[in-house]
Amino acid sequence: MPLQIGIIGLPNVGKSTLFNVLTQAQNAEVANYPFCTIEPNQAIVPVPDPRLDKLAQLVGVSKSIKTTIEFVDIAGLVKGASKGEGLGNQFLGHIRNTDALLHVVRCFEDPNVIHINPTPDPQEDIEEIELELILADLEQIINKLDKLSHQVKGDKSLAPAVEMASQIQAHLEAGYPLVSFPDIENPVFSTLNQDLRFLTAKPVIFAANIGEEYLNSEHPDLKIIKKISQARNSELVQISAQIESDLNTLSQAERADYMALSGIEKSGLDLVVQKCYRILDLISFFTYNDEQARAWTIQKGTKAPQAAGKIHTDFERGFIKAEVISFPTFEAFGSTLAAREAGKLQTQGKEYVVQDGDIIYFKFNV
């Protein structure tokens, strides 16, 4: 199942435009009124990685299989969303299964695009969305605690879950998201989170949606968002959804020229994926054969047998060893043979921790 990112924010902050930019789908309805998105827009897109393209070129294969990421764009949330305002409950349900949230914050001025509040205020806008997520989680835990309180009478082993649920409720009632819950590493919390899929326990990437005039400078509102992001231990990306949307209409050559002239170093998708991987502690490793080169996504800290299991369970079950070479080394030597002859190909066992950019050949026996 691909990595899944939920896109959230107030109405008319550029969420659907950004979704189209990230997925290049151009099928998410974009309109100048709240709730133009009723059903969630979903798209699975390949994760860009120039290292994979270079690897395919070096080993002489025409096929490269990228890892994927799925974006889920829900309608803009409004005050009262957790209670069903603007169909909020339905919308929130669509993002409970996501791995992280991309919170789009409006930082552009456009009198032709309605803002749901009298004037855009990044701090107020962020707090409004966060409050709705907190209230949605609070409703979940209150219902769960009610059930546990009845069940624990016949099953005393549920007492730790009751205690944990009470602590979670108190934390949310105090107005704090669960990413700041002091006992978040507790296995009992993890079990409840797996069951209820708390929205405020998900990692967040703030996307400051700026106007063209701030492409090469820092928007004044960014200081506010940066401060909030640091306090939440979140990631932050500055992006102009409209400019990125315009770029998607150009040919590859025109796009490259425009980006160079405008000082845009990376596409919106590159920036967002980079932040997603960082906040979720994800890395990529590569494999290749006579037909294809392929990228795989794993958690940072994954050992070789478990990485092999991403390819096939038999690889993990019958793991013998892994032949490993880093991408920069492979690129420098140009082939596995040349790297082997130079003594740069390393043989690793079961305790080897896979590094980002490793090119690996697994040996196994089942």
GULUMDREN-494129 format. One record per residue (C-alpha): residue in three letters; x negated, y negated, z. Coordinates in pm, 1 decimal, padded with zeros to 6 digits. Example, Ala and Ser with C-alpha at 12.3 -4.5 7.8 and 13.67 -1.06 7.14 Angstrom:
<rs>
<'ALA', <-01230.0, 00450.0, 00780.0>>
<'SER', <-01367.0, 00106.0, 00714.0>>
</rs>
This chain:
<rs>
<'MET', <00000.0, 00000.0, 00000.0>>
<'PRO', <-00148.6, -00338.4, -00096.4>>
<'LEU', <-00233.6, -00613.7, 00145.4>>
<'GLN', <00084.2, -00819.1, 00190.4>>
<'ILE', <00096.2, -01193.6, 00257.4>>
<'GLY', <00417.0, -01382.1, 00342.8>>
<'ILE', <00447.4, -01743.1, 00223.3>>
<'ILE', <00637.0, -01966.1, 00467.9>>
<'GLY', <00708.7, -02335.2, 00517.0>>
<'LEU', <00983.7, -02594.8, 00513.0>>
<'PRO', <01192.5, -02640.3, 00195.5>>
<'ASN', <01030.7, -02841.4, -00086.6>>
<'VAL', <00673.1, -02820.7, 00037.9>>
<'GLY', <00556.0, -02639.8, -00277.0>>
<'LYS', <00588.5, -02277.2, -00166.7>>
<'SER', <00741.5, -02142.3, -00487.9>>
<'THR', <00503.6, -02348.3, -00700.7>>
<'LEU', <00214.1, -02203.3, -00501.5>>
<'PHE', <00359.5, -01853.4, -00537.2>>
<'ASN', <00365.3, -01898.8, -00915.4>>
<'VAL', <00008.8, -02028.3, -00904.4>>
<'LEU', <-00118.1, -01735.6, -00700.7>>
<'THR', <00062.7, -01471.8, -00903.0>>
<'GLN', <00067.8, -01656.6, -01237.0>>
<'ALA', <00416.2, -01511.7, -01256.2>>
<'GLN', <00597.7, -01834.2, -01346.1>>
<'ASN', <00921.3, -01661.3, -01249.0>>
<'ALA', <00989.2, -01803.0, -00903.6>>
<'GLU', <01258.2, -02065.9, -00931.8>>
<'VAL', <01129.4, -02411.3, -00844.9>>
<'ALA', <01394.2, -02671.9, -00774.6>>
<'ASN', <01428.6, -03001.5, -00593.2>>
<'TYR', <01674.1, -02881.1, -00330.3>>
<'PRO', <01660.4, -02656.3, -00021.4>>
<'PHE', <01722.3, -02281.1, -00053.0>>
<'CYS', <01673.3, -02253.4, -00429.4>>
<'THR', <01497.0, -01927.9, -00335.5>>
<'ILE', <01759.6, -01689.9, -00195.7>>
<'GLU', <01604.7, -01349.8, -00262.5>>
<'PRO', <01233.4, -01324.7, -00182.5>>
<'ASN', <00992.5, -01355.7, -00473.5>>
<'GLN', <00742.5, -01070.0, -00463.9>>
<'ALA', <00444.3, -01000.7, -00686.4>>
<'ILE', <00142.3, -00771.9, -00667.6>>
<'VAL', <-00166.8, -00929.6, -00819.6>>
<'PRO', <-00526.0, -00810.0, -00870.6>>
<'VAL', <-00782.8, -00958.0, -00636.0>>
<'PRO', <-01044.0, -01147.3, -00839.2>>
<'ASP', <-01401.1, -01035.4, -00770.4>>
<'PRO', <-01674.7, -01129.4, -01019.3>>
<'ARG', <-01898.9, -00862.4, -00867.2>>
<'LEU', <-01667.8, -00589.9, -00997.5>>
<'ASP', <-01667.5, -00736.2, -01348.6>>
<'LYS', <-02047.2, -00756.2, -01341.7>>
<'LEU', <-02073.4, -00397.3, -01215.8>>
<'ALA', <-01854.1, -00272.5, -01501.0>>
<'GLN', <-02074.6, -00459.3, -01745.9>>
<'LEU', <-02397.7, -00320.3, -01600.2>>
<'VAL', <-02281.3, 00043.9, -01600.6>>
<'GLY', <-02126.7, 00010.3, -01946.7>>
<'VAL', <-01761.5, 00086.6, -01875.0>>
<'SER', <-01470.1, -00107.4, -02022.0>>
<'LYS', <-01227.2, -00041.5, -01737.9>>
<'SER', <-01245.7, -00212.8, -01398.4>>
<'ILE', <-00977.2, -00151.4, -01136.9>>
<'LYS', <-00935.8, -00432.4, -00888.8>>
<'THR', <-00785.6, -00399.5, -00544.7>>
<'THR', <-00449.1, -00574.0, -00509.0>>
<'ILE', <-00265.3, -00818.7, -00287.0>>
<'GLU', <00110.6, -00873.6, -00265.2>>
<'PHE', <00263.5, -01214.7, -00203.6>>
<'VAL', <00615.3, -01252.5, -00063.2>>
<'ASP', <00771.8, -01598.2, -00100.9>>
<'ILE', <01080.7, -01658.4, 00112.6>>
<'ALA', <01314.0, -01957.1, 00113.9>>
<'GLY', <01211.3, -02263.6, 00310.5>>
<'LEU', <01290.7, -02237.1, 00679.1>>
<'VAL', <01490.0, -02504.2, 00862.9>>
<'LYS', <01573.8, -02583.8, 01221.6>>
<'GLY', <01797.6, -02305.2, 01348.6>>
<'ALA', <01656.4, -02046.7, 01104.7>>
<'SER', <01610.2, -01795.2, 01386.6>>
<'LYS', <01986.3, -01822.5, 01450.8>>
<'GLY', <02078.7, -01787.2, 01085.8>>
<'GLU', <02076.6, -02148.2, 00967.2>>
<'GLY', <02005.8, -02153.8, 00594.5>>
<'LEU', <02024.2, -01772.9, 00597.2>>
<'GLY', <01713.4, -01789.1, 00816.7>>
<'ASN', <01749.9, -01448.0, 00982.3>>
<'GLN', <01765.6, -01280.3, 00643.3>>
<'PHE', <01459.1, -01470.5, 00521.6>>
<'LEU', <01254.7, -01395.8, 00833.3>>
<'GLY', <01330.0, -01026.5, 00797.6>>
<'HIS', <01154.3, -01023.8, 00460.1>>
<'ILE', <00818.0, -01116.2, 00613.1>>
<'ARG', <00811.5, -00892.5, 00921.4>>
<'ASN', <00616.3, -00624.8, 00732.0>>
<'THR', <00349.8, -00862.0, 00601.8>>
<'ASP', <-00011.2, -00851.7, 00722.3>>
<'ALA', <-00054.2, -01230.1, 00746.5>>
<'LEU', <00134.8, -01553.1, 00682.7>>
<'LEU', <00040.8, -01832.1, 00443.4>>
<'HIS', <00197.7, -02144.0, 00595.3>>
<'VAL', <00233.9, -02414.7, 00328.1>>
<'VAL', <00227.5, -02769.7, 00465.9>>
<'ARG', <00328.7, -03068.1, 00254.7>>
<'CYS', <00052.3, -03327.8, 00222.0>>
<'PHE', <00162.0, -03497.8, -00097.7>>
<'GLU', <00371.7, -03805.5, -00162.3>>
<'ASP', <00646.4, -03775.0, -00422.3>>
<'PRO', <00970.1, -03975.0, -00392.2>>
<'ASN', <01125.7, -03745.6, -00651.9>>
<'VAL', <01085.8, -03437.4, -00431.3>>
<'ILE', <01318.6, -03437.0, -00132.4>>
<'HIS', <01167.6, -03368.3, 00208.7>>
<'ILE', <01401.6, -03209.4, 00458.8>>
<'ASN', <01286.7, -03451.8, 00729.9>>
<'PRO', <01298.5, -03835.2, 00689.2>>
<'THR', <00920.9, -03850.8, 00633.6>>
<'PRO', <00661.0, -03573.8, 00594.1>>
<'ASP', <00470.2, -03526.0, 00918.5>>
<'PRO', <00235.4, -03223.6, 00910.7>>
<'GLN', <00230.4, -03174.3, 01287.6>>
<'GLU', <00608.5, -03193.4, 01323.2>>
<'ASP', <00656.9, -02975.6, 01014.9>>
<'ILE', <00421.7, -02705.9, 01148.9>>
<'GLU', <00577.0, -02713.5, 01494.7>>
<'GLU', <00925.7, -02684.2, 01347.4>>
<'ILE', <00834.1, -02366.0, 01160.5>>
<'GLU', <00641.1, -02221.9, 01455.8>>
<'LEU', <00935.6, -02281.9, 01689.4>>
<'GLU', <01166.2, -02084.4, 01460.2>>
<'LEU', <00919.4, -01796.2, 01449.0>>
<'ILE', <00886.5, -01803.7, 01828.5>>
<'LEU', <01265.2, -01800.8, 01870.6>>
<'ALA', <01298.1, -01511.8, 01626.0>>
<'ASP', <01041.0, -01308.6, 01821.8>>
<'LEU', <01208.6, -01405.0, 02148.6>>
<'GLU', <01539.0, -01265.3, 02027.8>>
<'GLN', <01363.1, -00942.0, 01930.3>>
<'ILE', <01192.5, -00893.2, 02266.0>>
<'ILE', <01504.3, -00981.0, 02468.6>>
<'ASN', <01700.3, -00712.6, 02284.6>>
<'LYS', <01415.3, -00464.6, 02326.9>>
<'LEU', <01378.7, -00539.7, 02698.0>>
<'ASP', <01750.0, -00486.2, 02748.1>>
<'LYS', <01722.9, -00138.0, 02593.9>>
<'LEU', <01405.5, -00053.2, 02786.2>>
<'SER', <01561.4, -00162.8, 03116.0>>
<'HIS', <01834.7, 00096.5, 03067.8>>
<'GLN', <01601.8, 00369.8, 02939.3>>
<'VAL', <01344.2, 00334.0, 03217.3>>
<'LYS', <01602.2, 00453.9, 03471.5>>
<'GLY', <01580.7, 00798.7, 03317.3>>
<'ASP', <01218.8, 00779.6, 03200.9>>
<'LYS', <00974.3, 00619.8, 03445.0>>
<'SER', <00692.3, 00642.6, 03188.8>>
<'LEU', <00850.9, 00340.7, 03015.9>>
<'ALA', <00771.8, 00115.3, 03314.0>>
<'PRO', <00452.8, -00029.6, 03149.7>>
<'ALA', <00654.7, -00115.7, 02838.2>>
<'VAL', <00916.0, -00292.6, 03051.5>>
<'GLU', <00646.7, -00492.3, 03227.7>>
<'MET', <00476.9, -00581.5, 02898.3>>
<'ALA', <00806.3, -00683.1, 02735.9>>
<'SER', <00876.6, -00911.8, 03032.7>>
<'GLN', <00535.6, -01076.8, 02995.7>>
<'ILE', <00590.3, -01123.1, 02621.4>>
<'GLN', <00929.9, -01281.8, 02686.6>>
<'ALA', <00781.4, -01525.2, 02939.4>>
<'HIS', <00501.2, -01619.3, 02697.2>>
<'LEU', <00747.0, -01692.3, 02416.2>>
<'GLU', <00986.7, -01879.9, 02645.0>>
<'ALA', <00697.8, -02107.2, 02739.7>>
<'GLY', <00677.0, -02199.9, 02370.8>>
<'TYR', <00358.7, -02012.5, 02279.6>>
<'PRO', <00308.2, -01787.4, 01975.2>>
<'LEU', <00192.9, -01433.2, 02046.8>>
<'VAL', <-00145.2, -01482.6, 01877.2>>
<'SER', <-00236.1, -01655.4, 02206.2>>
<'PHE', <-00093.2, -01378.4, 02427.2>>
<'PRO', <-00365.2, -01302.8, 02687.5>>
<'ASP', <-00316.8, -00924.5, 02679.4>>
<'ILE', <-00282.7, -00886.1, 02302.8>>
<'GLU', <-00540.4, -00601.1, 02289.6>>
<'ASN', <-00337.9, -00389.5, 02532.6>>
<'PRO', <-00220.2, -00062.7, 02366.3>>
<'VAL', <00128.6, -00118.2, 02513.1>>
<'PHE', <00146.3, -00454.7, 02334.1>>
<'SER', <00028.6, -00287.6, 02012.6>>
<'THR', <00304.1, -00027.0, 02038.9>>
<'LEU', <00570.2, -00293.6, 02086.5>>
<'ASN', <00423.4, -00495.4, 01798.9>>
<'GLN', <00431.7, -00193.7, 01567.1>>
<'ASP', <00796.9, -00147.5, 01655.0>>
<'LEU', <00915.3, -00510.0, 01645.3>>
<'ARG', <00659.0, -00658.5, 01401.9>>
<'PHE', <00625.7, -00989.2, 01583.9>>
<'LEU', <00602.5, -01283.7, 01346.0>>
<'THR', <00394.1, -01499.0, 01581.4>>
<'ALA', <00139.0, -01220.1, 01631.5>>
<'LYS', <00043.6, -01232.1, 01263.3>>
<'PRO', <-00272.0, -01414.6, 01150.3>>
<'VAL', <-00195.8, -01745.3, 00977.7>>
<'ILE', <-00362.3, -01932.7, 00693.0>>
<'PHE', <-00251.0, -02295.7, 00667.9>>
<'ALA', <-00233.5, -02420.2, 00307.5>>
<'ALA', <-00243.9, -02800.7, 00289.3>>
<'ASN', <-00066.5, -02879.2, -00038.7>>
<'ILE', <-00224.7, -03204.6, -00155.1>>
<'GLY', <-00176.2, -03440.0, -00448.3>>
<'GLU', <-00419.2, -03480.8, -00738.0>>
<'GLU', <-00569.8, -03796.3, -00586.2>>
<'TYR', <-00725.2, -03591.4, -00304.2>>
<'LEU', <-00884.0, -03318.1, -00517.3>>
<'ASN', <-01235.9, -03436.5, -00436.0>>
<'SER', <-01176.9, -03586.1, -00094.7>>
<'GLU', <-01018.9, -03494.8, 00235.9>>
<'HIS', <-00653.9, -03582.5, 00277.3>>
<'PRO', <-00596.4, -03789.2, 00597.8>>
<'ASP', <-00345.9, -03531.2, 00721.7>>
<'LEU', <-00608.6, -03258.8, 00697.9>>
<'LYS', <-00763.1, -03364.7, 01029.7>>
<'ILE', <-00433.4, -03293.3, 01203.5>>
<'ILE', <-00387.7, -02957.0, 01032.6>>
<'LYS', <-00751.4, -02865.7, 01097.7>>
<'LYS', <-00708.9, -02937.1, 01468.9>>
<'ILE', <-00393.6, -02721.0, 01482.9>>
<'SER', <-00565.2, -02445.9, 01283.3>>
<'GLN', <-00863.5, -02438.0, 01518.9>>
<'ALA', <-00634.6, -02426.9, 01823.2>>
<'ARG', <-00446.1, -02131.5, 01669.0>>
<'ASN', <-00767.0, -01955.4, 01559.9>>
<'SER', <-00626.9, -01971.0, 01205.8>>
<'GLU', <-00775.5, -02037.0, 00862.3>>
<'LEU', <-00722.0, -02350.1, 00652.3>>
<'VAL', <-00728.2, -02407.1, 00277.0>>
<'GLN', <-00671.7, -02731.3, 00087.3>>
<'ILE', <-00499.2, -02679.3, -00246.2>>
<'SER', <-00297.5, -02875.2, -00501.4>>
<'ALA', <-00022.8, -02638.0, -00612.7>>
<'GLN', <00086.0, -02872.9, -00893.7>>
<'ILE', <-00264.9, -02908.6, -01040.1>>
<'GLU', <-00316.8, -02533.4, -01014.7>>
<'SER', <00017.9, -02485.1, -01189.0>>
<'ASP', <-00096.4, -02713.0, -01471.1>>
<'LEU', <-00422.4, -02517.1, -01497.1>>
<'ASN', <-00226.6, -02197.3, -01553.6>>
<'THR', <-00088.7, -02341.3, -01878.6>>
<'LEU', <-00438.1, -02387.4, -02026.3>>
<'SER', <-00654.6, -02144.1, -02217.4>>
<'GLN', <-00948.3, -01990.0, -02031.0>>
<'ALA', <-01196.5, -02228.0, -02197.2>>
<'GLU', <-00977.9, -02534.6, -02135.9>>
<'ARG', <-00924.1, -02425.8, -01777.5>>
<'ALA', <-01299.3, -02392.4, -01717.1>>
<'ASP', <-01364.1, -02737.9, -01868.2>>
<'TYR', <-01088.8, -02901.9, -01661.3>>
<'MET', <-01212.1, -02740.3, -01339.5>>
<'ALA', <-01567.7, -02854.0, -01408.9>>
<'LEU', <-01458.0, -03211.4, -01482.5>>
<'SER', <-01230.1, -03222.3, -01177.8>>
<'GLY', <-01483.7, -03071.3, -00940.7>>
<'ILE', <-01265.5, -02765.7, -00869.4>>
<'GLU', <-01508.9, -02487.6, -00781.4>>
<'LYS', <-01262.1, -02205.1, -00715.8>>
<'SER', <-00907.1, -02128.7, -00823.3>>
<'GLY', <-00623.0, -02135.0, -00572.6>>
<'LEU', <-00604.1, -01755.5, -00579.2>>
<'ASP', <-00978.5, -01724.8, -00508.0>>
<'LEU', <-00952.3, -01963.8, -00212.8>>
<'VAL', <-00645.0, -01800.3, -00060.2>>
<'VAL', <-00778.1, -01444.9, -00102.4>>
<'GLN', <-01108.8, -01547.6, 00055.7>>
<'LYS', <-00924.3, -01685.7, 00358.5>>
<'CYS', <-00697.1, -01380.2, 00380.9>>
<'TYR', <-00993.3, -01142.4, 00380.9>>
<'ARG', <-01172.2, -01350.2, 00642.2>>
<'ILE', <-00882.2, -01377.3, 00886.1>>
<'LEU', <-00794.6, -01008.0, 00850.5>>
<'ASP', <-01159.1, -00895.2, 00874.4>>
<'LEU', <-01149.1, -00722.6, 00536.2>>
<'ILE', <-01435.3, -00639.6, 00300.5>>
<'SER', <-01471.0, -00469.7, -00038.0>>
<'PHE', <-01690.5, -00185.4, -00155.8>>
<'PHE', <-01730.0, -00047.8, -00508.3>>
<'THR', <-01747.3, 00285.3, -00684.8>>
<'TYR', <-01797.3, 00376.0, -01049.1>>
<'ASN', <-01810.4, 00672.5, -01286.4>>
<'ASP', <-01839.5, 00723.1, -01661.8>>
<'GLU', <-01496.3, 00572.8, -01722.4>>
<'GLN', <-01440.5, 00293.4, -01473.1>>
<'ALA', <-01566.5, 00068.7, -01194.5>>
<'ARG', <-01336.9, 00015.3, -00898.8>>
<'ALA', <-01303.5, -00206.2, -00590.3>>
<'TRP', <-01167.9, -00083.8, -00256.1>>
<'THR', <-01057.3, -00289.9, 00043.5>>
<'ILE', <-01135.2, -00174.1, 00397.1>>
<'GLN', <-01150.6, -00317.9, 00748.0>>
<'LYS', <-01484.9, -00461.0, 00849.4>>
<'GLY', <-01662.4, -00206.4, 01069.1>>
<'THR', <-01529.1, 00097.7, 00880.3>>
<'LYS', <-01769.7, 00392.8, 00873.4>>
<'ALA', <-01860.2, 00583.1, 00557.5>>
<'PRO', <-01628.0, 00887.0, 00602.3>>
<'GLN', <-01324.0, 00664.8, 00661.8>>
<'ALA', <-01417.2, 00449.2, 00362.1>>
<'ALA', <-01437.0, 00767.2, 00155.5>>
<'GLY', <-01089.1, 00852.4, 00280.5>>
<'LYS', <-00956.4, 00541.0, 00105.1>>
<'ILE', <-01039.6, 00714.8, -00222.4>>
<'HIS', <-00902.6, 01056.8, -00126.1>>
<'THR', <-00839.2, 01237.9, 00201.4>>
<'ASP', <-01059.4, 01525.9, 00079.9>>
<'PHE', <-01354.0, 01285.8, 00058.3>>
<'GLU', <-01321.0, 01208.3, 00428.1>>
<'ARG', <-01244.7, 01563.1, 00535.9>>
<'GLY', <-01542.7, 01711.6, 00353.2>>
<'PHE', <-01780.0, 01416.1, 00384.8>>
<'ILE', <-02147.7, 01511.7, 00357.8>>
<'LYS', <-02329.8, 01188.1, 00285.3>>
<'ALA', <-02312.5, 00861.7, 00094.9>>
<'GLU', <-02562.2, 00713.3, -00148.1>>
<'VAL', <-02549.0, 00337.5, -00096.9>>
<'ILE', <-02689.6, 00033.4, -00271.4>>
<'SER', <-02594.0, -00328.9, -00213.4>>
<'PHE', <-02450.9, -00520.2, -00506.5>>
<'PRO', <-02731.2, -00783.7, -00518.1>>
<'THR', <-02991.4, -00503.8, -00529.8>>
<'PHE', <-02799.4, -00313.7, -00798.5>>
<'GLU', <-02765.9, -00631.6, -01003.3>>
<'ALA', <-03138.4, -00700.7, -00970.7>>
<'PHE', <-03238.5, -00353.4, -01093.0>>
<'GLY', <-02953.4, -00310.2, -01341.9>>
<'SER', <-02881.1, 00058.2, -01282.6>>
<'THR', <-02864.9, 00331.9, -01021.7>>
<'LEU', <-03160.2, 00510.2, -01181.9>>
<'ALA', <-03384.8, 00205.6, -01167.5>>
<'ALA', <-03282.6, 00137.9, -00807.0>>
<'ARG', <-03345.2, 00502.2, -00713.3>>
<'GLU', <-03690.4, 00498.8, -00872.3>>
<'ALA', <-03771.7, 00182.8, -00677.5>>
<'GLY', <-03661.9, 00351.0, -00354.8>>
<'LYS', <-03369.5, 00111.5, -00306.9>>
<'LEU', <-03093.8, 00373.1, -00303.3>>
<'GLN', <-03021.0, 00466.5, 00057.3>>
<'THR', <-02876.2, 00794.6, 00179.7>>
<'GLN', <-02639.1, 00736.5, 00471.7>>
<'GLY', <-02457.2, 00969.9, 00709.6>>
<'LYS', <-02132.2, 00968.1, 00905.0>>
<'GLU', <-02227.7, 00678.6, 01131.8>>
<'TYR', <-02307.6, 00433.6, 00854.1>>
<'VAL', <-02094.4, 00118.3, 00869.4>>
<'VAL', <-02000.0, 00007.9, 00518.8>>
<'GLN', <-02102.8, -00346.5, 00426.1>>
<'ASP', <-01926.3, -00591.3, 00196.9>>
<'GLY', <-02041.3, -00538.7, -00161.2>>
<'ASP', <-02181.3, -00189.2, -00110.7>>
<'ILE', <-02178.9, 00032.9, -00419.3>>
<'ILE', <-02128.1, 00386.6, -00293.0>>
<'TYR', <-02141.5, 00740.0, -00432.9>>
<'PHE', <-01983.6, 00984.3, -00186.6>>
<'LYS', <-02083.2, 01349.1, -00165.8>>
<'PHE', <-01836.3, 01589.5, -00009.2>>
<'ASN', <-01745.2, 01955.4, 00007.7>>
<'VAL', <-01396.6, 02093.7, 00079.6>>
</rs>
